[in-house]
Structures are given as C-alpha cells and as structure tokens.
Amino acid sequence: MRVSQIYAPTLREVPAEAELVSHQYMLRAGLMRRAASGVYSYLPLGVRVLQKIMNIIREELNRAGGQEILLPIIQPAELWHESGRWNEYGEEMFRLTDRHQREFCLGPTHEEIVTALVRADVRSYKQLPLMLYQIQNKYRDEIRPRFGVIRSREFIMKDLYSFDRDEEGLDKSYQAMYDAYSRIFSRCGLDTRPVEADTGAIGGDNSHEFMVLGDAGEDLIVYCQDCDYAANVERAECAPFEAEEGSWQSLEEIPTPNVTTIEKLVELLEIDASRLIKTMIYLADDKPIAALVSGNNNINEIKLKKVLQCDTLVLADAGTIEAVTGAPVGFAGPVGLEIPIIADYSVSGLVNAVAGANKADTHIANVNINRDYIPTKIADIREAKAGDKCVRCGGTFTSARGTEVGQVFKLGTKYSKALKANFLDENGKEQPIVMGCYGIGVSRTMAAIIEQHHDEDGICWPISVAPFHVIIVPVSYKDEEQRAAAEKLYEELNAAGIEVILDDRNERPGVKFKDADLIGYPYRITIGPKQLQDGNAELFIRSSKTKVVVPLSEIVQHIKSLLNR
Ligand code: 9G3
C-alpha cells in the first residue's frame, strides 16, 4: 500500500467535539469520520485495526468451542413481546414498521433472536452444549452519545450465547468465556480487570465486566489492594460493621435551625459523619419506605431495590417527605416513623447516634436501634467506596473509574422459559435450556487500546492490532537513489509477508514523520541520503521513540525478529 493512494485523511487540528484522546486521535489519524451524532464511518486504517481485533476474537472463541453465525439486525417485535421486553427499553430502542405496518426494532442485543433460532432445532440433550456467536452492528438510541465510539448509537459488538443442559454446564461455558476474554484482551494489548457486576434488567444471577481502568471511564469500581476482589460499585458488597460498645443514653432533642445537611450538622455538633443516621425516604412501588445509612455513606439503590424486591424505586419528593415524617426535608429520622425501615449495617451497629427528629429545625441524639426504632430489615444497602473494609479479606478498598469492554452473564432460563426453548433429557423429560451471554464491544475495544497506547504525538499501536507493521519514509521520494532503495525495501518486506506501507508523497520530511507518528505505525524505516551512502537506513521504534541505524541488507531480518517471525 502507498500513502499517496490510501484513503486516510489526517487532521492537524483537534476536532472540537472530541473530548477523549482516543476520539481525537481516531479522527485526526483518519481512522473514522462522524456520519451523525453517535454514528460513524470507518476508513481503511480503522477497518484494518477492527479486522485484527475481530480475528483475535474469532481465534480465541473458536478455540473455546464457539461457532460463528450472523443474526439479523432488524428484529420482529413478536419475539420481544414473548420475552416481555418490548416495552422495557423505551426510547433507547430504535423501532420501525415495514410496509405492512408490522413492528420491528434494530437489534440492541440478540437474546430473543438467538433463543428463537435455537428452539426450532435443538430438541435433545445430545445437541448441547452449544456456543453461537456473531460480530455485528448493534443499535441503541443513547440520550447523549459521547466519547466517539465509546458511547455511540451504532456500534460493533461480538455477542456469544451459550446453551447448556444444566447449571453445571453453564458454569463450564461461563469459565471458558471468562478465560477466552482474558486471552483476547491481553492479545489486543489491553490491560483489563474483570470485576463482579450487577446483572441489571437482563436477569440471570451473576456477571463479570471486563474493565479498562482510566479517568474517562463511566463506571466506578472498587477493588481490594490485598486480594483479587473487584466489583462495580453497583454491586460491590460491603462488610458488616461490628456493633459499637457503650451504654445507651436517653433521647435528647437538639435545636438545629436550618441545619438540613450532613455537613452543617457535623460542623454544628462537632461529631463525625459516621455517627449520624442519614434517613432517605423512597417510594417503592409507590409506597413510602425509609432507608437508613450512616452520614458518611450513600444508599446504593440497586442493592436497596433487590432487598425490597420492588419494581420501581424513586426518591420521595418534598411533599411526601413532609407527609410521612411530619417535618420539612432535612429533618427526617427513624424515631416515630410509621413506614417500613431498611437499615444499612453502617447504622445497625451505632450506639447513641444522631438523627433527624421528624420535627422542623430539630435533631435527636442518643438514638439506639431496637429501643428507639425497630427496622423492618437490616441489610447491605450502601454504596461501597475507597477506604472501606474489603468484604472478602478485610483489606482496604481502592476506587477507580473504568470503561467496560466486555461482559459475561449467566442468564439461566430467563429467555428459554419465556420463549419455550426446551430439550428432552435422557429420560425424555422436557427441560428449559440453560443460557449464558457474553459481549465484547469491538469498536469500543479499538478506542480503549488507543486510550492505553498513545503519547503526545499520536497512537502507539501494539503490533497485534496495528493497521500496518512498517512504514517506509524516504526523506525525498523525488531523489532517484532514495526512491530506488525505498521501492526495493518495500518489495522485500512485502515478499517477507510483512505489512508495509510506503510514503511516496512529495511532501516535506517533517510532514511525513508527523503523519507516521500520529497514525502510530509500530516501526518506521527512514531512507536518508547520508545513511544511504553507507548502505544504511534508520529504524524508528514508535512506542519507545528510539532510533537505530541498520544496514539495508539486514533490515528485513531485523524487522522479522522484532515481529517474532
Ligand atoms: C435493549 C436496549 C438496550 C439494552 C438491552 C436491550 C443492554 C440489553 C443488556 C445486554 C446484555 C448482553 C448480549 C451480549 C452481552 C450483553 N442494553 N442490554 O439487553 F432493548 Cl434498547 O445487552 N447481551
């Protein structure tokens, strides 16, 4: 390939809409272009990288027993009615009708489609286990597409679905995928960390997210420095507190005019926030409940919803708070409440705590659980945070932001029951197939690799996913000797099966070097007049920015050894 021919328009300026470095470089290096908000076109260099990522994925999934299929993008609404999910996703789902007014959606995921495919043909346990995957565009109408392809409305996903006869089989499929993901991401040069995740709306009982750590990440995770526990804060378990010692004092009202926040209360009473009971009033399935957590923690609403087993959970508005507590917002407390109370472990062990008095401008001291209020339930309903004790080993949690590039789920029989995908076991008894689903954001992975492999000059591609391995840059292509030497080397590298691109433009050397650094080819061979006289060329290693002079007669062998060929 030659630079004068490839469609890879590089940009000098940083596009205004790009906040993230990977988004900036993907536009500037000519890997992709924006077609609409959250919709992108991939250019030749971008496609070459995507293909390499996809081939690494295919090699590892095929090795683990996966079979590649290709599922439809337009999906009939009937299947989503059968699974009960047609109305679950609202505006995020792209919906359309065909010429006969029949309803369809553009596939945001493929559980329904693949379960309907399998139920028609799998009838016996002898046909299980089965692992089917596709690499295909997905469509989700994000409210705020941002960060380039990291959060776009059309994106490329590899989604694999496993079909087993029982939970034991699912555990094996899940582990096989978990291990395959570790190999895929490390072969892509991506440092990922698997974390325990919440299964969310898709059901099933547990899941792991493969996270790329970085400040641009939209997810918050906590991980332990002393053991390998790591979890999305949506799911991270919190260690119970040991109950405090101390004799119970009698209740005492404290005038706290206009003290409606934890901070002001801490300042006024000169006590630590951990000694306060923060009382949050929610509507769970439209019924008021109180959730208690210590002043230095936050409620984790996903955990609270699970404890309450409710469908909807929203914070109560000021009117409801006044009606339920008899006081304006900021003075709610557990003492005297007539509604169910869920107490987090961070308050259930407190002795002589301070809480709102359910009275305007008043708090109450020396509140003790089971004397002054009886919780309906004591549970882990708080959001884990840095500094918390590790629930596994007692070590200390650290927090970090992360971006999910892969996710593995145990679905169980949620879809096979809903869509009647059954098989006959050895005794001829009808059983629902046990499923798992496993996604990798392929376009998101490309962006994540750039996030982890770049410097101030541009991208530094790992060899495994680089669009080309080597770029040859003659200082002057017009110069007869330099051109001849460059063309000869180009032929030799191609003949050696090395992916090489030749910069044959009549541009100033500086422009050619800047483009090569921006696009991030791993190796650059510069053919310059001085070194050429001695039969040498200069080899530039992009990632370490080191230069070495190599005789032209040895350079092919040198590149081969660098590529471990
Ligand atoms: C929808 C819409 C958005 C969605 C979903 C459905 C996320 C949806 C969860 C998954 C789970 C796994 C297979 C590959 C790995 C992830 N956003 N999810 O189900 F209709 Cl609009 O997609 N699916």
Boltz pocket constraint, residues with backbone or C-beta under 6 A from the ligand:
constraints:
  - pocket:
      binder: B
      contacts: [[A, 85], [A, 89], [A, 92], [A, 93], [A, 94], [A, 108], [A, 109], [A, 110], [A, 111], [A, 139], [A, 140], [A, 141], [A, 158], [A, 159], [A, 160], [A, 202], [A, 407], [A, 409], [A, 437], [A, 438], [A, 439], [A, 440]]
      max_distance: 6.0
